[in-house]
């Protein structure tokens, strides 16, 4: 920003005014001109602690200086008046209001001689050192983003979502969505899940057996923490598998045990004695995409009943079964109430939504609700109600159909492109999904490959983070097609092949 300039206002003695050249706009910004003016004016008032009566340029002068509509400036000034930052002076323009917000004063306390806390001695093992999947925030700036979990905005009905938001914020619903729900959830959303979503997975659940969560991640954390009382028992996780569940299990105090996954997913025959918990992704295994066959599903449930352990079923991506019908969920075969079912709208609607749900026996859900209340009380009410309208009015079902059709096309093109260049598909989802698990040539370091490909505009996910003890160098990597357009896939694969020397 330029230096603050103050000049005597020729219209009135003993009052100051700021010059127009302090204002600027960014025509490439996603923010409207009006919003930019409001934001800039607020910053000027707060950062410079402008005094009451300080004049601002007239709407005519500022509009001419910025080469924008005078109406835009007028509307911005009027909004600032309603917020209490400016006051309108008849025939004289606008000036800083007497009660305009002020910038908080800085503390003058001396800190130089204070003893600082050694946080390394206070904290548990550092989470920053956990194995994690690295995804660049600017992924959408790359021409070939084979990145898992991101959305294709071209497939999403933004107009429909905006209409649902309008309904949620209307007079009829506003008092509900704006209120404090304590530990409760949106009854409309719960009813839809019980009546239409869960029956598709063969699950019959009462509202008291469903909890809305901040995505599947939040549901996993709640489930693991509630089951951590069994600290002397083993907690099994898939290897390779979702890396965050590993850290959750370790911090719960249970003995986290890696269980090798083969071409049929999790193998119940490998479950050791004294197991208290098993975490699985049977519909679409992370990251290979394989689907656990019915024989293993039945064997897993039978063993859980015989050995008395709990199963956490993360049923992500069941909506994306476009190659074959989705297999029945484990929860649909649960006769003893020992399966905690988790799913998420963040994958099927858009990832930033961060809404999921947990289904379990009522006593467990009551405890999960109480634990959730200690952390965040409840997920945002307006997001729950908007999602409920989106589901109830058929937009969700239409999105799923459209996504399946487009993903099927991309899957076919990706498989053809990989076959053309001789790139080995280690595992391709038999039912569908949004990614393929690739095995590169022997001695390939997929982490180094990932870095090198970025320079050519290609994003892939190196496989090392998915393994508990990966064989190094790790030659596996994941290629997702949820956010890359069909026409970009062949060229992206060609670039990958060039880097592999194929």
JOUR-V708017 format. One record per residue. N is the residue number from 1. PHI is phi in whole degrees, 0 to 359 (* if undefined). OMEGA is omega in degrees with one decimal (* if undefined). NEAR is the number of other ideal C-beta (glycine too) atoms within 10 Angstrom. Layout:
BEGIN
n | phi | omega | near
N | PHI | OMEGA | NEAR
N | PHI | OMEGA | NEAR
END
This chain:
BEGIN
n | phi | omega | near
1 | * | 176.8 | 10
2 | 288 | 177.2 | 9
3 | 298 | 179.2 | 5
4 | 292 | -178.6 | 12
5 | 244 | 178.3 | 12
6 | 237 | 178.0 | 14
7 | 228 | 175.5 | 10
8 | 293 | 179.0 | 12
9 | 283 | -178.0 | 18
10 | 293 | -177.3 | 8
11 | 281 | -175.8 | 13
12 | 202 | -179.2 | 13
13 | 290 | 173.8 | 7
14 | 64 | 173.4 | 7
15 | 233 | -177.8 | 16
16 | 251 | 178.5 | 16
17 | 217 | 176.9 | 21
18 | 262 | -176.6 | 22
19 | 276 | -178.0 | 14
20 | 294 | -175.4 | 17
21 | 289 | 173.5 | 10
22 | 278 | -177.2 | 19
23 | 262 | 175.7 | 20
24 | 205 | 176.7 | 13
25 | 227 | 177.5 | 16
26 | 249 | -176.7 | 9
27 | 287 | 176.2 | 8
28 | 264 | -178.4 | 5
29 | 288 | 175.6 | 10
30 | 284 | 178.6 | 6
31 | 278 | 178.5 | 12
32 | 292 | 179.2 | 12
33 | 299 | -179.3 | 18
34 | 297 | 179.3 | 18
35 | 296 | 178.4 | 13
36 | 299 | 179.6 | 20
37 | 296 | 179.4 | 24
38 | 298 | -178.7 | 19
39 | 299 | -179.2 | 12
40 | 295 | -179.5 | 16
41 | 296 | 177.4 | 24
42 | 299 | 178.9 | 16
43 | 299 | 179.6 | 12
44 | 299 | -177.5 | 19
45 | 296 | -176.3 | 23
46 | 284 | -175.6 | 15
47 | 294 | -176.3 | 11
48 | 259 | -179.9 | 15
49 | 48 | -177.0 | 12
50 | 298 | -178.2 | 23
51 | 279 | 177.5 | 14
52 | 302 | 177.2 | 12
53 | 95 | 178.2 | 17
54 | 299 | -173.4 | 21
55 | 277 | 173.0 | 21
56 | 251 | 179.9 | 25
57 | 303 | 177.9 | 22
58 | 295 | 179.9 | 18
59 | 299 | -179.2 | 20
60 | 292 | -177.8 | 12
61 | 295 | -176.9 | 15
62 | 291 | 178.4 | 23
63 | 297 | 179.4 | 18
64 | 292 | -179.0 | 14
65 | 295 | -177.6 | 16
66 | 271 | -178.6 | 18
67 | 58 | 177.0 | 8
68 | 229 | -179.0 | 18
69 | 292 | 176.3 | 13
70 | 296 | 178.4 | 14
71 | 297 | 179.0 | 11
72 | 299 | 179.0 | 19
73 | 294 | -179.9 | 26
74 | 299 | -179.6 | 16
75 | 295 | 178.0 | 16
76 | 295 | 179.1 | 25
77 | 298 | -179.4 | 24
78 | 297 | 177.7 | 14
79 | 295 | 179.1 | 16
80 | 292 | 174.9 | 23
81 | 293 | -179.6 | 14
82 | 294 | 178.9 | 9
83 | 273 | 177.0 | 13
84 | 90 | 178.5 | 12
85 | 274 | -178.3 | 23
86 | 240 | 173.9 | 24
87 | 230 | 178.9 | 16
88 | 274 | 179.5 | 13
89 | 252 | -177.6 | 13
90 | 309 | 177.8 | 5
91 | 63 | -177.7 | 5
92 | 231 | 177.4 | 13
93 | 93 | -174.1 | 20
94 | 232 | 179.5 | 25
95 | 215 | 179.5 | 23
96 | 296 | -178.8 | 24
97 | 288 | -178.2 | 18
98 | 296 | -177.8 | 10
99 | 254 | 179.6 | 10
100 | 299 | 178.7 | 21
101 | 304 | -180.0 | 12
102 | 245 | 175.6 | 10
103 | 287 | 180.0 | 12
104 | 303 | 179.0 | 7
105 | 286 | 178.2 | 7
106 | 283 | 178.6 | 6
107 | 285 | 178.6 | 7
108 | 261 | -177.8 | 5
109 | 295 | 178.1 | 6
110 | 285 | 179.9 | 7
111 | 240 | -173.7 | 7
112 | 299 | -174.3 | 4
113 | 263 | -179.3 | 5
114 | 282 | 177.3 | 8
115 | 279 | -177.8 | 5
116 | 274 | 179.7 | 6
117 | 287 | 174.1 | 8
118 | 272 | -173.1 | 8
119 | 293 | 179.1 | 8
120 | 297 | 177.9 | 7
121 | 272 | -174.2 | 6
122 | 263 | -171.9 | 7
123 | 263 | 172.3 | 9
124 | 291 | 176.2 | 7
125 | 313 | -169.2 | 10
126 | 294 | 179.2 | 9
127 | 293 | -177.9 | 11
128 | 296 | -179.1 | 6
129 | 269 | -178.9 | 8
130 | 291 | 175.4 | 15
131 | 283 | -175.2 | 14
132 | 214 | 178.5 | 12
133 | 276 | -177.2 | 19
134 | 267 | 177.7 | 9
135 | 231 | -179.9 | 13
136 | 294 | 179.9 | 12
137 | 295 | -179.3 | 6
138 | 262 | -176.6 | 8
139 | 305 | -176.6 | 14
140 | 286 | 176.0 | 14
141 | 271 | 179.2 | 10
142 | 269 | -177.3 | 20
143 | 290 | -176.0 | 14
144 | 231 | -176.3 | 21
145 | 270 | 174.6 | 26
146 | 276 | -173.9 | 28
147 | 254 | -177.5 | 23
148 | 283 | 168.8 | 21
149 | 87 | 179.4 | 17
150 | 267 | -175.1 | 19
151 | 262 | 170.8 | 19
152 | 256 | -174.9 | 18
153 | 297 | 178.8 | 10
154 | 290 | -179.6 | 9
155 | 272 | -172.8 | 15
156 | 268 | 179.8 | 16
157 | 275 | -176.9 | 15
158 | 295 | 178.7 | 10
159 | 298 | 179.0 | 9
160 | 295 | 179.7 | 17
161 | 297 | 179.4 | 19
162 | 295 | 177.3 | 11
163 | 293 | 177.1 | 16
164 | 295 | 176.9 | 21
165 | 294 | 178.2 | 16
166 | 299 | 178.5 | 11
167 | 294 | -178.7 | 16
168 | 295 | -179.1 | 24
169 | 263 | 176.8 | 15
170 | 289 | -176.7 | 10
171 | 301 | -177.0 | 6
172 | 296 | -172.9 | 9
173 | 256 | -168.8 | 19
174 | 301 | -178.2 | 13
175 | 299 | 178.6 | 8
176 | 286 | -175.5 | 16
177 | 289 | -177.9 | 18
178 | 271 | -176.7 | 10
179 | 276 | 176.8 | 9
180 | 267 | -177.6 | 8
181 | 270 | -175.4 | 17
182 | 58 | -178.9 | 9
183 | 252 | -175.2 | 15
184 | 272 | 179.3 | 14
185 | 237 | 178.8 | 21
186 | 291 | -177.6 | 25
187 | 300 | -179.8 | 13
188 | 296 | 179.7 | 18
189 | 291 | 178.9 | 27
190 | 299 | -179.7 | 22
191 | 299 | 180.0 | 15
192 | 295 | -179.4 | 19
193 | 300 | -178.5 | 24
194 | 290 | -172.9 | 20
195 | 273 | -171.9 | 11
196 | 232 | -176.8 | 13
197 | 282 | -176.7 | 21
198 | 296 | 177.9 | 22
199 | 302 | 177.0 | 13
200 | 294 | 177.5 | 12
201 | 258 | 178.6 | 22
202 | 76 | -175.4 | 15
203 | 254 | 176.2 | 24
204 | 251 | -175.8 | 10
205 | 227 | 174.7 | 22
206 | 272 | 177.4 | 11
207 | 306 | -179.6 | 14
208 | 290 | -178.5 | 14
209 | 254 | -177.9 | 22
210 | 234 | 177.2 | 23
211 | 231 | 175.1 | 28
212 | 279 | -178.1 | 24
213 | 231 | 175.8 | 26
214 | 276 | -177.8 | 22
215 | 81 | 178.9 | 20
216 | 295 | -179.0 | 25
217 | 301 | 178.9 | 19
218 | 296 | 179.3 | 22
219 | 296 | 177.8 | 27
220 | 299 | -178.8 | 23
221 | 298 | 179.8 | 21
222 | 298 | -177.9 | 26
223 | 297 | -178.7 | 28
224 | 297 | -178.9 | 22
225 | 293 | 178.2 | 17
226 | 290 | -178.9 | 17
227 | 265 | -175.8 | 21
228 | 287 | 177.2 | 17
229 | 295 | 179.0 | 12
230 | 272 | -172.3 | 18
231 | 295 | -177.1 | 12
232 | 273 | -179.3 | 10
233 | 256 | -178.8 | 17
234 | 274 | 174.7 | 20
235 | 241 | -174.2 | 28
236 | 265 | 175.2 | 24
237 | 227 | -175.7 | 24
238 | 283 | 179.0 | 27
239 | 223 | 1.8 | 17
240 | 291 | -178.4 | 23
241 | 189 | -178.2 | 25
242 | 291 | -172.5 | 22
243 | 295 | -175.6 | 19
244 | 291 | 179.6 | 18
245 | 296 | 179.0 | 24
246 | 298 | -179.1 | 21
247 | 294 | 177.1 | 18
248 | 300 | -179.1 | 23
249 | 295 | -178.8 | 24
250 | 296 | -178.0 | 17
251 | 285 | 177.8 | 17
252 | 284 | -179.7 | 21
253 | 101 | 177.9 | 14
254 | 283 | 177.0 | 23
255 | 279 | -177.8 | 17
256 | 281 | -175.6 | 20
257 | 238 | 177.2 | 18
258 | 286 | -179.9 | 15
259 | 236 | -175.2 | 21
260 | 299 | 178.6 | 12
261 | 254 | 178.8 | 25
262 | 248 | -175.5 | 11
263 | 291 | 175.9 | 8
264 | 245 | 178.0 | 13
265 | 85 | -177.7 | 23
266 | 291 | -177.7 | 26
267 | 254 | -178.7 | 16
268 | 299 | -179.5 | 19
269 | 294 | -177.0 | 8
270 | 268 | -177.8 | 12
271 | 286 | -178.2 | 19
272 | 277 | 174.6 | 10
273 | 293 | 178.3 | 7
274 | 65 | 175.1 | 11
275 | 273 | 179.2 | 22
276 | 250 | -175.0 | 20
277 | 208 | 174.8 | 25
278 | 230 | 178.2 | 25
279 | 252 | -175.8 | 27
280 | 224 | 172.5 | 28
281 | 237 | -170.3 | 28
282 | 287 | -176.8 | 24
283 | 287 | 176.6 | 30
284 | 219 | -175.6 | 28
285 | 297 | 174.5 | 27
286 | 268 | 4.4 | 24
287 | 254 | -169.2 | 29
288 | 285 | 179.7 | 27
289 | 84 | -178.7 | 26
290 | 289 | 179.4 | 25
291 | 250 | 179.7 | 26
292 | 293 | -179.3 | 23
293 | 292 | -175.6 | 14
294 | 300 | -178.6 | 11
295 | 300 | 179.3 | 10
296 | 289 | 178.4 | 18
297 | 299 | 179.8 | 23
298 | 295 | 179.7 | 13
299 | 294 | 179.1 | 16
300 | 296 | -179.6 | 26
301 | 294 | 179.2 | 20
302 | 299 | -179.4 | 12
303 | 292 | 178.6 | 17
304 | 296 | 178.6 | 22
305 | 286 | -179.1 | 13
306 | 290 | -176.2 | 8
307 | 261 | 175.2 | 14
308 | 59 | 172.7 | 12
309 | 239 | -176.8 | 22
310 | 261 | 177.4 | 22
311 | 245 | 169.3 | 21
312 | 258 | -179.2 | 25
313 | 254 | 175.2 | 24
314 | 267 | -170.9 | 28
315 | 263 | -175.9 | 23
316 | 287 | 175.5 | 23
317 | 68 | 177.9 | 25
318 | 295 | -179.6 | 22
319 | 289 | -173.6 | 25
320 | 258 | 178.0 | 24
321 | 273 | -176.2 | 19
322 | 254 | 178.6 | 22
323 | 269 | 179.2 | 17
324 | 202 | 178.2 | 11
325 | 301 | 179.5 | 9
326 | 296 | 176.6 | 20
327 | 290 | 177.3 | 20
328 | 302 | 178.7 | 16
329 | 290 | 174.4 | 23
330 | 300 | -177.1 | 26
331 | 300 | -179.6 | 24
332 | 292 | 179.9 | 17
333 | 253 | -175.4 | 16
334 | 275 | -179.7 | 22
335 | 260 | -176.2 | 8
336 | 245 | 177.0 | 10
337 | 68 | -177.5 | 14
338 | 247 | 178.6 | 16
339 | 250 | 175.3 | 25
340 | 261 | -174.7 | 29
341 | 264 | -178.5 | 26
342 | 229 | 175.3 | 27
343 | 214 | -173.2 | 29
344 | 211 | 172.0 | 24
345 | 274 | -177.5 | 25
346 | 293 | 177.5 | 20
347 | 279 | -172.6 | 23
348 | 271 | 178.2 | 20
349 | 258 | 168.7 | 23
350 | 199 | -170.7 | 18
351 | 298 | -179.1 | 16
352 | 287 | 179.9 | 9
353 | 295 | 178.5 | 21
354 | 55 | 173.5 | 18
355 | 234 | 175.9 | 21
356 | 220 | 178.4 | 24
357 | 204 | 180.0 | 25
358 | 237 | 177.9 | 25
359 | 236 | -177.1 | 28
360 | 199 | 176.2 | 28
361 | 306 | -174.3 | 16
362 | 306 | 179.1 | 14
363 | 301 | 179.3 | 11
364 | 291 | -179.3 | 21
365 | 297 | 177.6 | 22
366 | 300 | 178.8 | 15
367 | 291 | 178.2 | 15
368 | 296 | 178.5 | 21
369 | 295 | 179.3 | 19
370 | 294 | 178.8 | 11
371 | 292 | 177.6 | 16
372 | 300 | -178.7 | 24
373 | 298 | 178.4 | 14
374 | 290 | -176.2 | 8
375 | 265 | -172.8 | 11
376 | 218 | -177.6 | 11
377 | 62 | 177.3 | 12
378 | 202 | 174.6 | 20
379 | 299 | -176.3 | 25
380 | 311 | -177.0 | 15
381 | 298 | -177.4 | 20
382 | 292 | 178.1 | 17
383 | 292 | 177.6 | 20
384 | 297 | -176.6 | 22
385 | 289 | 177.0 | 22
386 | 300 | 179.2 | 27
387 | 297 | 178.6 | 25
388 | 300 | 177.1 | 23
389 | 296 | -179.1 | 22
390 | 298 | 178.9 | 25
391 | 285 | -173.3 | 22
392 | 295 | -175.3 | 16
393 | 266 | 172.2 | 14
394 | 87 | -178.8 | 10
395 | 294 | -179.0 | 19
396 | 296 | -179.7 | 23
397 | 299 | 178.4 | 12
398 | 297 | 178.6 | 12
399 | 296 | -179.8 | 21
400 | 297 | 179.4 | 15
401 | 298 | -179.3 | 12
402 | 296 | -179.5 | 13
403 | 295 | 178.9 | 21
404 | 301 | -178.8 | 16
405 | 298 | -177.8 | 11
406 | 290 | 179.7 | 18
407 | 293 | 177.5 | 20
408 | 297 | 177.1 | 14
409 | 298 | -178.6 | 14
410 | 294 | 178.4 | 20
411 | 299 | -179.5 | 22
412 | 297 | -179.7 | 13
413 | 294 | -179.0 | 18
414 | 294 | 178.7 | 25
415 | 299 | 178.7 | 14
416 | 299 | -178.3 | 12
417 | 293 | 178.8 | 19
418 | 293 | 178.4 | 20
419 | 297 | -179.2 | 12
420 | 301 | -177.2 | 13
421 | 261 | 177.3 | 14
422 | 71 | 177.8 | 10
423 | 272 | -171.8 | 20
424 | 280 | 173.1 | 13
425 | 272 | -178.4 | 15
426 | 290 | 179.1 | 19
427 | 202 | 175.6 | 21
428 | 242 | -177.2 | 19
429 | 302 | -179.2 | 24
430 | 287 | -176.9 | 15
431 | 258 | -177.8 | 19
432 | 141 | -179.1 | 24
433 | 113 | -178.4 | 28
434 | 218 | -178.6 | 22
435 | 203 | 174.0 | 26
436 | 232 | 179.8 | 24
437 | 260 | -171.6 | 24
438 | 248 | 173.5 | 24
439 | 249 | -179.7 | 16
440 | 279 | 179.2 | 22
441 | 300 | 178.8 | 12
442 | 303 | -178.9 | 7
443 | 73 | 174.2 | 8
444 | 286 | 172.2 | 18
445 | 258 | -175.2 | 16
446 | 293 | 176.0 | 23
447 | 293 | 176.9 | 18
448 | 292 | 177.5 | 12
449 | 299 | 180.0 | 19
450 | 301 | 179.4 | 19
451 | 294 | -178.4 | 11
452 | 293 | -177.9 | 12
453 | 292 | -179.4 | 22
454 | 301 | -179.6 | 12
455 | 295 | 178.3 | 8
456 | 256 | 175.0 | 14
457 | 81 | -178.2 | 15
458 | 250 | 176.6 | 25
459 | 246 | 172.4 | 25
460 | 230 | 178.5 | 23
461 | 246 | 179.3 | 25
462 | 297 | -172.6 | 21
463 | 275 | -173.1 | 25
464 | 305 | -175.0 | 22
465 | 296 | -176.8 | 19
466 | 276 | -175.9 | 26
467 | 260 | 175.4 | 18
468 | 290 | 177.0 | 17
469 | 227 | -174.7 | 7
470 | 293 | 172.2 | 19
471 | 286 | -175.1 | 9
472 | 257 | -4.0 | 11
473 | 288 | -178.6 | 15
474 | 274 | -175.0 | 19
475 | 266 | -177.5 | 23
476 | 274 | 173.2 | 24
477 | 205 | -177.2 | 26
478 | 249 | 174.8 | 26
479 | 244 | 178.9 | 25
480 | 254 | -178.5 | 23
481 | 231 | -179.0 | 26
482 | 285 | -174.0 | 24
483 | 236 | 179.7 | 23
484 | 256 | -178.5 | 24
485 | 288 | -175.9 | 14
486 | 303 | -176.2 | 13
487 | 290 | -178.7 | 8
488 | 270 | -173.4 | 19
489 | 297 | -177.7 | 24
490 | 302 | -179.5 | 15
491 | 295 | 178.9 | 14
492 | 300 | 178.4 | 25
493 | 294 | 178.9 | 23
494 | 298 | 178.7 | 15
495 | 294 | 177.8 | 16
496 | 299 | -179.9 | 25
497 | 299 | 178.0 | 16
498 | 298 | 178.8 | 12
499 | 290 | 177.8 | 18
500 | 278 | -178.7 | 16
501 | 75 | -179.0 | 7
502 | 261 | * | 13
END
